Amino acid sequence: MNTEIDWTAYLAHMEQVLGVPMDDRRRAELLVQFSRIAEMAGPLMAFPLDERQEIAGVYKA
């Protein structure tokens, strides 16, 4: 299973969807931050869970 994310494509898509145009400098900095966040989340996402693990509830106001 490929879990690699194309952050450049994601960012371009979100710019269009949200209508938030960015200059190259800001776009480059966001790509750095997305990569850092993904790297930090890696160990958490790789943590094995029991198939019968109860999921967290969903808060509804």
PyMOL Python script that loads the backbone (N, CA, C, O; Angstrom):
from pymol import cmd

cmd.read_pdbstr("""\
ATOM      1  N   MET A   1       0.847  -1.193   0.000  1.00  0.00           N
ATOM      2  CA  MET A   1       0.000   0.000   0.000  1.00  0.00           C
ATOM      3  C   MET A   1       0.885   1.245   0.000  1.00  0.00           C
ATOM      4  O   MET A   1       1.762   1.391   0.851  1.00  0.00           O
ATOM      5  N   ASN A   2       0.651   2.132  -0.951  1.00  0.00           N
ATOM      6  CA  ASN A   2       1.443   3.348  -1.052  1.00  0.00           C
ATOM      7  C   ASN A   2       0.804   4.435  -0.195  1.00  0.00           C
ATOM      8  O   ASN A   2      -0.323   4.856  -0.457  1.00  0.00           O
ATOM      9  N   THR A   3       1.523   4.889   0.828  1.00  0.00           N
ATOM     10  CA  THR A   3       0.985   5.918   1.704  1.00  0.00           C
ATOM     11  C   THR A   3       1.697   7.255   1.504  1.00  0.00           C
ATOM     12  O   THR A   3       1.464   8.201   2.256  1.00  0.00           O
ATOM     13  N   GLU A   4       2.568   7.333   0.488  1.00  0.00           N
ATOM     14  CA  GLU A   4       3.252   8.584   0.206  1.00  0.00           C
ATOM     15  C   GLU A   4       2.255   9.588  -0.354  1.00  0.00           C
ATOM     16  O   GLU A   4       1.425   9.252  -1.198  1.00  0.00           O
ATOM     17  N   ILE A   5       2.345  10.810   0.121  1.00  0.00           N
ATOM     18  CA  ILE A   5       1.437  11.865  -0.326  1.00  0.00           C
ATOM     19  C   ILE A   5       2.223  12.852  -1.182  1.00  0.00           C
ATOM     20  O   ILE A   5       3.327  13.259  -0.821  1.00  0.00           O
ATOM     21  N   ASP A   6       1.651  13.228  -2.305  1.00  0.00           N
ATOM     22  CA  ASP A   6       2.253  14.242  -3.168  1.00  0.00           C
ATOM     23  C   ASP A   6       1.821  15.602  -2.626  1.00  0.00           C
ATOM     24  O   ASP A   6       0.770  16.125  -2.998  1.00  0.00           O
ATOM     25  N   TRP A   7       2.648  16.169  -1.739  1.00  0.00           N
ATOM     26  CA  TRP A   7       2.284  17.418  -1.076  1.00  0.00           C
ATOM     27  C   TRP A   7       2.163  18.581  -2.051  1.00  0.00           C
ATOM     28  O   TRP A   7       1.360  19.488  -1.832  1.00  0.00           O
ATOM     29  N   THR A   8       2.944  18.568  -3.118  1.00  0.00           N
ATOM     30  CA  THR A   8       2.858  19.645  -4.105  1.00  0.00           C
ATOM     31  C   THR A   8       1.485  19.638  -4.770  1.00  0.00           C
ATOM     32  O   THR A   8       0.857  20.686  -4.912  1.00  0.00           O
ATOM     33  N   ALA A   9       1.022  18.463  -5.176  1.00  0.00           N
ATOM     34  CA  ALA A   9      -0.300  18.352  -5.797  1.00  0.00           C
ATOM     35  C   ALA A   9      -1.394  18.695  -4.791  1.00  0.00           C
ATOM     36  O   ALA A   9      -2.360  19.379  -5.128  1.00  0.00           O
ATOM     37  N   TYR A  10      -1.242  18.217  -3.548  1.00  0.00           N
ATOM     38  CA  TYR A  10      -2.227  18.508  -2.504  1.00  0.00           C
ATOM     39  C   TYR A  10      -2.353  20.012  -2.285  1.00  0.00           C
ATOM     40  O   TYR A  10      -3.456  20.554  -2.225  1.00  0.00           O
ATOM     41  N   LEU A  11      -1.204  20.675  -2.167  1.00  0.00           N
ATOM     42  CA  LEU A  11      -1.208  22.111  -1.916  1.00  0.00           C
ATOM     43  C   LEU A  11      -1.835  22.874  -3.091  1.00  0.00           C
ATOM     44  O   LEU A  11      -2.613  23.806  -2.885  1.00  0.00           O
ATOM     45  N   ALA A  12      -1.498  22.479  -4.310  1.00  0.00           N
ATOM     46  CA  ALA A  12      -2.083  23.136  -5.486  1.00  0.00           C
ATOM     47  C   ALA A  12      -3.605  22.957  -5.500  1.00  0.00           C
ATOM     48  O   ALA A  12      -4.349  23.888  -5.805  1.00  0.00           O
ATOM     49  N   HIS A  13      -4.047  21.756  -5.166  1.00  0.00           N
ATOM     50  CA  HIS A  13      -5.485  21.487  -5.124  1.00  0.00           C
ATOM     51  C   HIS A  13      -6.171  22.337  -4.052  1.00  0.00           C
ATOM     52  O   HIS A  13      -7.223  22.924  -4.302  1.00  0.00           O
ATOM     53  N   MET A  14      -5.576  22.401  -2.866  1.00  0.00           N
ATOM     54  CA  MET A  14      -6.188  23.162  -1.777  1.00  0.00           C
ATOM     55  C   MET A  14      -6.194  24.657  -2.072  1.00  0.00           C
ATOM     56  O   MET A  14      -7.114  25.362  -1.657  1.00  0.00           O
ATOM     57  N   GLU A  15      -5.185  25.150  -2.778  1.00  0.00           N
ATOM     58  CA  GLU A  15      -5.197  26.559  -3.192  1.00  0.00           C
ATOM     59  C   GLU A  15      -6.433  26.846  -4.032  1.00  0.00           C
ATOM     60  O   GLU A  15      -7.091  27.871  -3.855  1.00  0.00           O
ATOM     61  N   GLN A  16      -6.747  25.925  -4.955  1.00  0.00           N
ATOM     62  CA  GLN A  16      -7.906  26.109  -5.824  1.00  0.00           C
ATOM     63  C   GLN A  16      -9.212  25.944  -5.056  1.00  0.00           C
ATOM     64  O   GLN A  16     -10.121  26.763  -5.187  1.00  0.00           O
ATOM     65  N   VAL A  17      -9.303  24.899  -4.264  1.00  0.00           N
ATOM     66  CA  VAL A  17     -10.548  24.618  -3.532  1.00  0.00           C
ATOM     67  C   VAL A  17     -10.875  25.745  -2.550  1.00  0.00           C
ATOM     68  O   VAL A  17     -12.021  26.184  -2.452  1.00  0.00           O
ATOM     69  N   LEU A  18      -9.850  26.205  -1.827  1.00  0.00           N
ATOM     70  CA  LEU A  18     -10.084  27.229  -0.814  1.00  0.00           C
ATOM     71  C   LEU A  18     -10.014  28.651  -1.365  1.00  0.00           C
ATOM     72  O   LEU A  18     -10.386  29.607  -0.685  1.00  0.00           O
ATOM     73  N   GLY A  19      -9.535  28.781  -2.603  1.00  0.00           N
ATOM     74  CA  GLY A  19      -9.424  30.116  -3.193  1.00  0.00           C
ATOM     75  C   GLY A  19      -8.400  30.976  -2.487  1.00  0.00           C
ATOM     76  O   GLY A  19      -8.609  32.176  -2.306  1.00  0.00           O
ATOM     77  N   VAL A  20      -7.280  30.363  -2.081  1.00  0.00           N
ATOM     78  CA  VAL A  20      -6.225  31.072  -1.370  1.00  0.00           C
ATOM     79  C   VAL A  20      -4.941  31.002  -2.203  1.00  0.00           C
ATOM     80  O   VAL A  20      -4.135  30.089  -2.023  1.00  0.00           O
ATOM     81  N   PRO A  21      -4.752  31.953  -3.105  1.00  0.00           N
ATOM     82  CA  PRO A  21      -3.537  31.920  -3.911  1.00  0.00           C
ATOM     83  C   PRO A  21      -2.307  32.222  -3.058  1.00  0.00           C
ATOM     84  O   PRO A  21      -2.366  33.026  -2.127  1.00  0.00           O
ATOM     85  N   MET A  22      -1.198  31.569  -3.387  1.00  0.00           N
ATOM     86  CA  MET A  22       0.042  31.755  -2.633  1.00  0.00           C
ATOM     87  C   MET A  22       1.194  32.039  -3.574  1.00  0.00           C
ATOM     88  O   MET A  22       1.206  31.604  -4.726  1.00  0.00           O
ATOM     89  N   ASP A  23       2.167  32.783  -3.052  1.00  0.00           N
ATOM     90  CA  ASP A  23       3.374  32.999  -3.844  1.00  0.00           C
ATOM     91  C   ASP A  23       4.312  31.798  -3.647  1.00  0.00           C
ATOM     92  O   ASP A  23       4.087  30.962  -2.771  1.00  0.00           O
ATOM     93  N   ASP A  24       5.341  31.728  -4.454  1.00  0.00           N
ATOM     94  CA  ASP A  24       6.256  30.581  -4.422  1.00  0.00           C
ATOM     95  C   ASP A  24       6.941  30.414  -3.072  1.00  0.00           C
ATOM     96  O   ASP A  24       7.153  29.289  -2.618  1.00  0.00           O
ATOM     97  N   ARG A  25       7.287  31.528  -2.427  1.00  0.00           N
ATOM     98  CA  ARG A  25       7.965  31.455  -1.129  1.00  0.00           C
ATOM     99  C   ARG A  25       7.074  30.808  -0.067  1.00  0.00           C
ATOM    100  O   ARG A  25       7.515  29.932   0.677  1.00  0.00           O
ATOM    101  N   ARG A  26       5.836  31.243  -0.007  1.00  0.00           N
ATOM    102  CA  ARG A  26       4.896  30.699   0.978  1.00  0.00           C
ATOM    103  C   ARG A  26       4.592  29.228   0.678  1.00  0.00           C
ATOM    104  O   ARG A  26       4.523  28.403   1.589  1.00  0.00           O
ATOM    105  N   ARG A  27       4.412  28.910  -0.604  1.00  0.00           N
ATOM    106  CA  ARG A  27       4.148  27.536  -1.017  1.00  0.00           C
ATOM    107  C   ARG A  27       5.305  26.619  -0.610  1.00  0.00           C
ATOM    108  O   ARG A  27       5.076  25.519  -0.107  1.00  0.00           O
ATOM    109  N   ALA A  28       6.542  27.068  -0.826  1.00  0.00           N
ATOM    110  CA  ALA A  28       7.726  26.278  -0.468  1.00  0.00           C
ATOM    111  C   ALA A  28       7.788  26.048   1.045  1.00  0.00           C
ATOM    112  O   ALA A  28       8.126  24.952   1.493  1.00  0.00           O
ATOM    113  N   GLU A  29       7.465  27.068   1.823  1.00  0.00           N
ATOM    114  CA  GLU A  29       7.492  26.919   3.287  1.00  0.00           C
ATOM    115  C   GLU A  29       6.419  25.951   3.759  1.00  0.00           C
ATOM    116  O   GLU A  29       6.664  25.152   4.663  1.00  0.00           O
ATOM    117  N   LEU A  30       5.239  26.012   3.164  1.00  0.00           N
ATOM    118  CA  LEU A  30       4.180  25.067   3.537  1.00  0.00           C
ATOM    119  C   LEU A  30       4.569  23.629   3.199  1.00  0.00           C
ATOM    120  O   LEU A  30       4.267  22.708   3.958  1.00  0.00           O
ATOM    121  N   LEU A  31       5.231  23.437   2.075  1.00  0.00           N
ATOM    122  CA  LEU A  31       5.690  22.093   1.714  1.00  0.00           C
ATOM    123  C   LEU A  31       6.683  21.557   2.739  1.00  0.00           C
ATOM    124  O   LEU A  31       6.655  20.373   3.075  1.00  0.00           O
ATOM    125  N   VAL A  32       7.566  22.432   3.240  1.00  0.00           N
ATOM    126  CA  VAL A  32       8.502  22.021   4.290  1.00  0.00           C
ATOM    127  C   VAL A  32       7.730  21.619   5.545  1.00  0.00           C
ATOM    128  O   VAL A  32       8.016  20.586   6.150  1.00  0.00           O
ATOM    129  N   GLN A  33       6.757  22.432   5.930  1.00  0.00           N
ATOM    130  CA  GLN A  33       5.991  22.140   7.144  1.00  0.00           C
ATOM    131  C   GLN A  33       5.168  20.867   7.008  1.00  0.00           C
ATOM    132  O   GLN A  33       5.111  20.070   7.944  1.00  0.00           O
ATOM    133  N   PHE A  34       4.528  20.663   5.858  1.00  0.00           N
ATOM    134  CA  PHE A  34       3.755  19.435   5.647  1.00  0.00           C
ATOM    135  C   PHE A  34       4.662  18.208   5.751  1.00  0.00           C
ATOM    136  O   PHE A  34       4.282  17.196   6.339  1.00  0.00           O
ATOM    137  N   SER A  35       5.845  18.306   5.187  1.00  0.00           N
ATOM    138  CA  SER A  35       6.790  17.185   5.246  1.00  0.00           C
ATOM    139  C   SER A  35       7.209  16.903   6.682  1.00  0.00           C
ATOM    140  O   SER A  35       7.305  15.744   7.084  1.00  0.00           O
ATOM    141  N   ARG A  36       7.457  17.943   7.447  1.00  0.00           N
ATOM    142  CA  ARG A  36       7.839  17.771   8.864  1.00  0.00           C
ATOM    143  C   ARG A  36       6.707  17.119   9.664  1.00  0.00           C
ATOM    144  O   ARG A  36       6.943  16.201  10.449  1.00  0.00           O
ATOM    145  N   ILE A  37       5.502  17.594   9.463  1.00  0.00           N
ATOM    146  CA  ILE A  37       4.353  17.046  10.190  1.00  0.00           C
ATOM    147  C   ILE A  37       4.155  15.579   9.834  1.00  0.00           C
ATOM    148  O   ILE A  37       3.908  14.749  10.709  1.00  0.00           O
ATOM    149  N   ALA A  38       4.265  15.258   8.537  1.00  0.00           N
ATOM    150  CA  ALA A  38       4.110  13.867   8.107  1.00  0.00           C
ATOM    151  C   ALA A  38       5.190  12.982   8.717  1.00  0.00           C
ATOM    152  O   ALA A  38       4.919  11.843   9.097  1.00  0.00           O
ATOM    153  N   GLU A  39       6.408  13.497   8.812  1.00  0.00           N
ATOM    154  CA  GLU A  39       7.498  12.720   9.414  1.00  0.00           C
ATOM    155  C   GLU A  39       7.239  12.469  10.898  1.00  0.00           C
ATOM    156  O   GLU A  39       7.499  11.373  11.394  1.00  0.00           O
ATOM    157  N   MET A  40       6.734  13.466  11.603  1.00  0.00           N
ATOM    158  CA  MET A  40       6.427  13.296  13.022  1.00  0.00           C
ATOM    159  C   MET A  40       5.273  12.320  13.228  1.00  0.00           C
ATOM    160  O   MET A  40       5.262  11.574  14.207  1.00  0.00           O
ATOM    161  N   ALA A  41       4.308  12.319  12.318  1.00  0.00           N
ATOM    162  CA  ALA A  41       3.141  11.451  12.455  1.00  0.00           C
ATOM    163  C   ALA A  41       3.441  10.007  12.079  1.00  0.00           C
ATOM    164  O   ALA A  41       2.678   9.110  12.439  1.00  0.00           O
ATOM    165  N   GLY A  42       4.536   9.763  11.363  1.00  0.00           N
ATOM    166  CA  GLY A  42       4.883   8.426  10.894  1.00  0.00           C
ATOM    167  C   GLY A  42       4.853   7.353  11.968  1.00  0.00           C
ATOM    168  O   GLY A  42       4.165   6.347  11.797  1.00  0.00           O
ATOM    169  N   PRO A  43       5.581   7.532  13.084  1.00  0.00           N
ATOM    170  CA  PRO A  43       5.573   6.501  14.126  1.00  0.00           C
ATOM    171  C   PRO A  43       4.188   6.252  14.725  1.00  0.00           C
ATOM    172  O   PRO A  43       3.848   5.115  15.052  1.00  0.00           O
ATOM    173  N   LEU A  44       3.405   7.293  14.866  1.00  0.00           N
ATOM    174  CA  LEU A  44       2.049   7.124  15.404  1.00  0.00           C
ATOM    175  C   LEU A  44       1.177   6.331  14.440  1.00  0.00           C
ATOM    176  O   LEU A  44       0.436   5.439  14.853  1.00  0.00           O
ATOM    177  N   MET A  45       1.269   6.656  13.163  1.00  0.00           N
ATOM    178  CA  MET A  45       0.458   5.954  12.164  1.00  0.00           C
ATOM    179  C   MET A  45       0.901   4.499  12.008  1.00  0.00           C
ATOM    180  O   MET A  45       0.106   3.651  11.602  1.00  0.00           O
ATOM    181  N   ALA A  46       2.157   4.205  12.325  1.00  0.00           N
ATOM    182  CA  ALA A  46       2.683   2.844  12.184  1.00  0.00           C
ATOM    183  C   ALA A  46       2.396   1.981  13.414  1.00  0.00           C
ATOM    184  O   ALA A  46       2.638   0.774  13.393  1.00  0.00           O
ATOM    185  N   PHE A  47       1.884   2.589  14.483  1.00  0.00           N
ATOM    186  CA  PHE A  47       1.629   1.843  15.710  1.00  0.00           C
ATOM    187  C   PHE A  47       0.518   0.821  15.471  1.00  0.00           C
ATOM    188  O   PHE A  47      -0.584   1.187  15.060  1.00  0.00           O
ATOM    189  N   PRO A  48       0.802  -0.454  15.725  1.00  0.00           N
ATOM    190  CA  PRO A  48      -0.205  -1.481  15.452  1.00  0.00           C
ATOM    191  C   PRO A  48      -1.347  -1.450  16.483  1.00  0.00           C
ATOM    192  O   PRO A  48      -1.121  -1.305  17.684  1.00  0.00           O
ATOM    193  N   LEU A  49      -2.543  -1.586  15.987  1.00  0.00           N
ATOM    194  CA  LEU A  49      -3.725  -1.650  16.849  1.00  0.00           C
ATOM    195  C   LEU A  49      -4.387  -3.008  16.687  1.00  0.00           C
ATOM    196  O   LEU A  49      -4.391  -3.584  15.599  1.00  0.00           O
ATOM    197  N   ASP A  50      -4.936  -3.503  17.759  1.00  0.00           N
ATOM    198  CA  ASP A  50      -5.685  -4.749  17.723  1.00  0.00           C
ATOM    199  C   ASP A  50      -6.921  -4.544  16.845  1.00  0.00           C
ATOM    200  O   ASP A  50      -7.553  -3.488  16.896  1.00  0.00           O
ATOM    201  N   GLU A  51      -7.259  -5.538  16.053  1.00  0.00           N
ATOM    202  CA  GLU A  51      -8.433  -5.417  15.178  1.00  0.00           C
ATOM    203  C   GLU A  51      -9.701  -5.139  15.955  1.00  0.00           C
ATOM    204  O   GLU A  51     -10.639  -4.542  15.427  1.00  0.00           O
ATOM    205  N   ARG A  52      -9.738  -5.566  17.205  1.00  0.00           N
ATOM    206  CA  ARG A  52     -10.936  -5.366  18.020  1.00  0.00           C
ATOM    207  C   ARG A  52     -10.854  -4.091  18.846  1.00  0.00           C
ATOM    208  O   ARG A  52     -11.694  -3.862  19.717  1.00  0.00           O
ATOM    209  N   GLN A  53      -9.864  -3.270  18.586  1.00  0.00           N
ATOM    210  CA  GLN A  53      -9.682  -2.013  19.317  1.00  0.00           C
ATOM    211  C   GLN A  53     -10.892  -1.122  19.127  1.00  0.00           C
ATOM    212  O   GLN A  53     -11.304  -0.857  17.997  1.00  0.00           O
ATOM    213  N   GLU A  54     -11.459  -0.662  20.220  1.00  0.00           N
ATOM    214  CA  GLU A  54     -12.632   0.188  20.144  1.00  0.00           C
ATOM    215  C   GLU A  54     -12.214   1.576  19.679  1.00  0.00           C
ATOM    216  O   GLU A  54     -11.236   2.135  20.175  1.00  0.00           O
ATOM    217  N   ILE A  55     -12.955   2.128  18.731  1.00  0.00           N
ATOM    218  CA  ILE A  55     -12.635   3.448  18.232  1.00  0.00           C
ATOM    219  C   ILE A  55     -13.188   4.509  19.178  1.00  0.00           C
ATOM    220  O   ILE A  55     -14.091   4.253  19.974  1.00  0.00           O
ATOM    221  N   ALA A  56     -12.623   5.693  19.067  1.00  0.00           N
ATOM    222  CA  ALA A  56     -13.090   6.797  19.902  1.00  0.00           C
ATOM    223  C   ALA A  56     -14.467   7.253  19.440  1.00  0.00           C
ATOM    224  O   ALA A  56     -14.799   7.164  18.258  1.00  0.00           O
ATOM    225  N   GLY A  57     -15.249   7.734  20.368  1.00  0.00           N
ATOM    226  CA  GLY A  57     -16.566   8.256  20.030  1.00  0.00           C
ATOM    227  C   GLY A  57     -16.455   9.564  19.267  1.00  0.00           C
ATOM    228  O   GLY A  57     -15.393  10.185  19.230  1.00  0.00           O
ATOM    229  N   VAL A  58     -17.535   9.967  18.672  1.00  0.00           N
ATOM    230  CA  VAL A  58     -17.582  11.218  17.927  1.00  0.00           C
ATOM    231  C   VAL A  58     -18.405  12.216  18.727  1.00  0.00           C
ATOM    232  O   VAL A  58     -19.555  11.951  19.077  1.00  0.00           O
ATOM    233  N   TYR A  59     -17.804  13.366  19.011  1.00  0.00           N
ATOM    234  CA  TYR A  59     -18.493  14.400  19.766  1.00  0.00           C
ATOM    235  C   TYR A  59     -19.517  15.086  18.874  1.00  0.00           C
ATOM    236  O   TYR A  59     -19.202  15.506  17.761  1.00  0.00           O
ATOM    237  N   LYS A  60     -20.735  15.195  19.366  1.00  0.00           N
ATOM    238  CA  LYS A  60     -21.780  15.908  18.645  1.00  0.00           C
ATOM    239  C   LYS A  60     -22.378  16.932  19.572  1.00  0.00           C
ATOM    240  O   LYS A  60     -22.825  16.602  20.671  1.00  0.00           O
ATOM    241  N   ALA A  61     -22.388  18.181  19.134  1.00  0.00           N
ATOM    242  CA  ALA A  61     -22.919  19.266  19.956  1.00  0.00           C
ATOM    243  C   ALA A  61     -24.428  19.342  19.840  1.00  0.00           C
ATOM    244  O   ALA A  61     -25.053  20.198  20.465  1.00  0.00           O
TER     245      ALA A  61
END
""", "prot")
cmd.dss("prot")
cmd.show_as("cartoon", "prot")
cmd.util.cbc("prot")
cmd.orient("prot")
